[in-house]
Amino acid sequence: MNNIVPVALIALLLPGCTYAISPELVKQADKTLSFEQIESAPEQHKGTLVILGGTIAGAIRTTDGTMIEVAQHSLDSWGRPLRTNRSGGSFLLLHPGSLDPLLYSPGREITAAAIIDGSRHKGLDDGDRSWPLLLAKELKLWPEPGRAWSRPQYLDPLYDPYASPRYSN
């Protein structure tokens, strides 16, 4: 009976400690392929499953699904994009379904298991640049980071953050 409590606690904590993408796709993905290699020769790696992530720069619905432009960032050990100013470049991610562009909005972090499908010469901004195009198999949209307090929060038991300000003359 005494052994049940630690086992139950471990069982409850384990689901929160999983990788962003399902284990089956992680096993199939090519982990040796860097983003620089993909960006320089996307046609050469066509059909390869990779796991990439970054910050969403924009998303639009198209007739083929939802096109997401992502500024690539390295991933941490859980598959979450690192919060850094360094980016390897950008790529286009085509999801076959209709995703809400308000949820997949600029600034949100995303991780994707996707198949390289070559390149596309027009991004969301209609520029003339070549973008690596990836077909999404699985997406993980990370929650928005918590916001900082806009004013000091005091540990005073009588402090009421919802009270109207009092002015004295």
N, C-alpha and C positions, 0 to 999 in steps of 0.2 A: 504494500500500500504506500509506503514512503517513497518508492521509486516512481510512482505514477505522476506526482507533481512535477519533478524536473523534466520528465519526458513530455508531459503536456505543455509545459512552457516552451520547450524547444520546438515542438510541433507547431505552436502558434507563431513563433518568431521566424521560422524558416521561409514561409511564403513571401515575407517582406525582403528577403535577402536573395532575390533571384536576378538574373541578367535581364536586360530590357527586351531582348528578342527570345523567342522560344528555342529550347535546346536543339530541336531537330534542324532548324535553319542555321544555328550557330555551328553545328557539326558540318553542314554542307558548304558553308561560306569559305571563300578563299581568304585566309588571314595573312597571306604573304604579299598580297597585292596592295601597294600604297596608293593614296589618292593622287599623288604626283604621276604615277604610272597610268592611272585611269585617265587623268586629265590630258596627258600628252598623247595617248593613243587609245581612245575609247573603242574604235573599230576593231583593234587587235584583241581586245578582251571581251568582245561581244558574247553574251550568253553566260558570263561568269557571275555567280552569286557573291555579293559583298555586303558587309555591314558598315554603313557610314552614318554620320550624324553631323549636326550643326545647328545653326540658328536660321529660322525661316526669314527670308527676305520678302516673300510675297507668295500669294496663292490665287489662282483663278480656276473657275470651272470651264472645261472645254467639252467638245462633243465626245472625246475619248475618255473623259474622267476629270480628275482634278490635277492641275499642274502646279507643283510647289517648287519655288526657287529656294535653294538652301546654301548658305555660306558655310562651307565645311569647317569643322573643328575636330580635333582628336577626341577620342572617347576615353573615359576612365574605365576602371575595372568592372563597373556595372553596366557599361554601355551608354552612359550619359555624356553628352558633349561637355568638354571642359570650357569653363568660362574664362576665355582669354581673348585678347585682341588679335592673336595670330590665326590666320585662316589660310588653308591651302588653296583656296579658290572657291568657286561656286559650281553647283550642279543642279540639273533639273530632275525632279522626281515625279513620275506620272503614276497616280493612283487610279485604278480602274473605276472606282466608285465616286459618288458625289460627296465630297467633304465640305463642311461649312467653312468658308474663308474667314469668318469671324473667329472661329476657334483656332484655325491654322493661320494665325495672324503674324505679321512681322514682329520679330523679337522672341517668339516662342522657340523652345529647344525641341528638337526632334531626332529620333534615331530610327533608321530604316534598314531592313533586310531587303535588298533589291537586286535585280538582274540588270547588268549593263546592256544597253540596247543601242550603243553607238553614240552619235552626237547629233545635236540640233543647232542650227545656225541662228535661230531667233529665240531669245529668252522672253521673259515676261515684259521687258522694257522695249521690245522690238529693235534691239541693237543688232549689230552685224557680227557679233562675236560667236564663236563656236562653244557650245556647252555640252558636257557629258550628260547623256540622257539615261536615266535608270527607271526600270519598271518596278514599282513597289510590290513586295510580297507580304510584308508585315511592317506596321508603323507603331512607334511608341511616341506619343506626344507627352512631353514632360509637363508637370504642373508649373504654373508661374511661380517664380521665387517670391517669398514673403516680402512685404513692403516694410520699409524702415518707418519708425515713428516720426511723424512730422514735427512733433514738439516734445519736450521733456515729459517723461512719465514719472511721477513721484511716488514713492512708497508710503505716502501719507494716507492713512485710512479714511480721512475726511475728503481726500481729493476726488472730485467728480469730473471726469473728462467730458461729460455731456452737459454740464452746467454752463449757463451763459456767462460771459466774462463780466466781472464787476469793475466798475470804474469809480474811482474816488476823486473828489475835487479838492 
